[in-house]
């Protein structure tokens, strides 16, 4: 059975060149699509065939949401597919 979920992780940091929101579709523990959102609002996306501007799918399985939540620099929230698809479509509309 396939396990699929969508997450939004707020990354708490002060680095202006790093994303502040990390959106991802996770299937069986692996990122299959992701969007990085920056403080200025621009979005960069990656999937199994495309990578851009330093955004790429992870080379290792994603930690479980509970494990991510234990790290104080991250605030994780599971989101529904519709919410993720909205961000995904906005990112894709802006190009790679």
MIKOL-359586 format. One record per residue (C-alpha): residue number from 0; residue in three letters; x, y, z. Coordinates in nm, 2 decimals. Each point is the difference from the previous one (the first is absolute). Last residue first. Layout:
BEGIN
<balum: NUM; vexdo: ALA; u: X; v: Y; w: Z>
...
END
This chain:
BEGIN
<balum: 95; vexdo: UNK; u: 1.18; v: 2.69; w: -1.35>
<balum: 94; vexdo: UNK; u: -0.32; v: 0.18; w: -0.11>
<balum: 93; vexdo: UNK; u: -0.23; v: 0.24; w: 0.18>
<balum: 92; vexdo: UNK; u: -0.30; v: -0.21; w: -0.10>
<balum: 91; vexdo: UNK; u: 0.17; v: -0.31; w: 0.15>
<balum: 90; vexdo: UNK; u: 0.03; v: 0.17; w: 0.35>
<balum: 89; vexdo: UNK; u: -0.36; v: 0.11; w: 0.00>
<balum: 88; vexdo: UNK; u: -0.11; v: -0.35; w: -0.11>
<balum: 87; vexdo: UNK; u: 0.20; v: -0.16; w: 0.28>
<balum: 86; vexdo: UNK; u: -0.13; v: 0.25; w: 0.26>
<balum: 85; vexdo: UNK; u: -0.36; v: -0.08; w: -0.10>
<balum: 84; vexdo: UNK; u: 0.07; v: -0.37; w: -0.02>
<balum: 83; vexdo: UNK; u: 0.13; v: 0.00; w: 0.35>
<balum: 82; vexdo: UNK; u: -0.32; v: 0.15; w: 0.14>
<balum: 81; vexdo: UNK; u: -0.22; v: -0.24; w: -0.20>
<balum: 80; vexdo: UNK; u: 0.20; v: -0.30; w: 0.12>
<balum: 79; vexdo: UNK; u: -0.06; v: 0.08; w: 0.36>
<balum: 78; vexdo: UNK; u: 0.26; v: 0.14; w: 0.23>
<balum: 77; vexdo: UNK; u: 0.21; v: -0.16; w: 0.28>
<balum: 76; vexdo: UNK; u: 0.17; v: 0.27; w: 0.21>
<balum: 75; vexdo: UNK; u: 0.36; v: 0.02; w: 0.10>
<balum: 74; vexdo: UNK; u: 0.17; v: 0.28; w: 0.20>
<balum: 73; vexdo: UNK; u: 0.38; v: -0.04; w: -0.04>
<balum: 72; vexdo: UNK; u: 0.29; v: 0.16; w: 0.18>
<balum: 71; vexdo: UNK; u: -0.10; v: -0.16; w: 0.33>
<balum: 70; vexdo: UNK; u: 0.07; v: -0.35; w: -0.13>
<balum: 69; vexdo: UNK; u: -0.24; v: -0.24; w: 0.16>
<balum: 68; vexdo: UNK; u: -0.27; v: 0.08; w: -0.26>
<balum: 67; vexdo: UNK; u: 0.22; v: -0.16; w: -0.27>
<balum: 66; vexdo: UNK; u: -0.01; v: -0.33; w: 0.19>
<balum: 65; vexdo: UNK; u: -0.37; v: 0.01; w: 0.04>
<balum: 64; vexdo: UNK; u: -0.04; v: 0.07; w: -0.37>
<balum: 63; vexdo: UNK; u: 0.20; v: -0.31; w: -0.09>
<balum: 62; vexdo: UNK; u: 0.35; v: 0.07; w: -0.14>
<balum: 61; vexdo: UNK; u: 0.01; v: 0.03; w: -0.38>
<balum: 60; vexdo: UNK; u: 0.18; v: -0.29; w: -0.18>
<balum: 59; vexdo: UNK; u: 0.34; v: 0.08; w: -0.14>
<balum: 58; vexdo: UNK; u: 0.11; v: 0.17; w: -0.33>
<balum: 57; vexdo: UNK; u: -0.25; v: 0.28; w: 0.06>
<balum: 56; vexdo: UNK; u: -0.16; v: 0.16; w: -0.30>
<balum: 55; vexdo: UNK; u: 0.16; v: 0.31; w: -0.14>
<balum: 54; vexdo: UNK; u: -0.02; v: 0.37; w: 0.05>
<balum: 53; vexdo: UNK; u: 0.33; v: 0.17; w: -0.06>
<balum: 52; vexdo: UNK; u: -0.13; v: 0.24; w: -0.26>
<balum: 51; vexdo: UNK; u: -0.18; v: -0.27; w: -0.20>
<balum: 50; vexdo: UNK; u: -0.07; v: -0.38; w: -0.01>
<balum: 49; vexdo: UNK; u: -0.22; v: -0.18; w: -0.25>
<balum: 48; vexdo: UNK; u: -0.07; v: -0.36; w: -0.08>
<balum: 47; vexdo: UNK; u: -0.10; v: -0.17; w: 0.33>
<balum: 46; vexdo: UNK; u: -0.14; v: 0.33; w: 0.13>
<balum: 45; vexdo: UNK; u: 0.14; v: 0.34; w: 0.09>
<balum: 44; vexdo: UNK; u: -0.14; v: 0.34; w: 0.07>
<balum: 43; vexdo: UNK; u: 0.11; v: 0.36; w: 0.07>
<balum: 42; vexdo: UNK; u: -0.24; v: 0.26; w: 0.14>
<balum: 41; vexdo: UNK; u: 0.05; v: 0.37; w: 0.05>
<balum: 40; vexdo: UNK; u: -0.18; v: 0.16; w: 0.29>
<balum: 39; vexdo: UNK; u: 0.27; v: 0.24; w: 0.13>
<balum: 38; vexdo: UNK; u: 0.05; v: -0.23; w: 0.30>
<balum: 37; vexdo: UNK; u: 0.07; v: -0.30; w: -0.23>
<balum: 36; vexdo: UNK; u: -0.23; v: -0.29; w: -0.08>
<balum: 35; vexdo: UNK; u: 0.16; v: -0.34; w: -0.09>
<balum: 34; vexdo: UNK; u: -0.24; v: -0.23; w: -0.19>
<balum: 33; vexdo: UNK; u: 0.03; v: -0.38; w: 0.00>
<balum: 32; vexdo: UNK; u: -0.11; v: -0.30; w: -0.20>
<balum: 31; vexdo: UNK; u: 0.08; v: -0.37; w: 0.05>
<balum: 30; vexdo: UNK; u: 0.16; v: 0.03; w: 0.34>
<balum: 29; vexdo: UNK; u: 0.05; v: -0.35; w: 0.15>
<balum: 28; vexdo: UNK; u: -0.15; v: -0.17; w: 0.30>
<balum: 27; vexdo: UNK; u: -0.24; v: -0.22; w: -0.18>
<balum: 26; vexdo: UNK; u: -0.12; v: 0.29; w: -0.20>
<balum: 25; vexdo: UNK; u: 0.06; v: 0.36; w: 0.13>
<balum: 24; vexdo: UNK; u: -0.13; v: 0.31; w: -0.17>
<balum: 23; vexdo: UNK; u: 0.20; v: 0.29; w: 0.13>
<balum: 22; vexdo: UNK; u: -0.02; v: 0.37; w: 0.09>
<balum: 21; vexdo: UNK; u: 0.30; v: 0.16; w: 0.17>
<balum: 20; vexdo: UNK; u: -0.08; v: 0.35; w: 0.13>
<balum: 19; vexdo: UNK; u: 0.27; v: 0.25; w: 0.10>
<balum: 18; vexdo: UNK; u: 0.24; v: -0.06; w: -0.29>
<balum: 17; vexdo: UNK; u: 0.37; v: 0.09; w: 0.03>
<balum: 16; vexdo: UNK; u: 0.16; v: 0.32; w: -0.14>
<balum: 15; vexdo: UNK; u: -0.10; v: 0.23; w: 0.28>
<balum: 14; vexdo: UNK; u: 0.15; v: -0.22; w: 0.27>
<balum: 13; vexdo: UNK; u: -0.17; v: 0.09; w: 0.33>
<balum: 12; vexdo: UNK; u: -0.15; v: -0.34; w: 0.09>
<balum: 11; vexdo: UNK; u: -0.33; v: -0.16; w: 0.09>
<balum: 10; vexdo: UNK; u: -0.09; v: -0.25; w: -0.27>
<balum: 9; vexdo: UNK; u: -0.38; v: -0.03; w: -0.04>
<balum: 8; vexdo: UNK; u: -0.07; v: -0.35; w: -0.12>
<balum: 7; vexdo: UNK; u: -0.31; v: -0.07; w: -0.22>
<balum: 6; vexdo: UNK; u: -0.09; v: -0.36; w: -0.05>
<balum: 5; vexdo: UNK; u: -0.19; v: -0.22; w: -0.24>
<balum: 4; vexdo: UNK; u: -0.07; v: -0.37; w: 0.05>
<balum: 3; vexdo: UNK; u: 0.02; v: -0.33; w: -0.19>
<balum: 2; vexdo: UNK; u: 0.04; v: -0.35; w: 0.14>
<balum: 1; vexdo: UNK; u: -0.03; v: -0.27; w: -0.27>
<balum: 0; vexdo: UNK; u: -0.13; v: -0.34; w: 0.10>
END
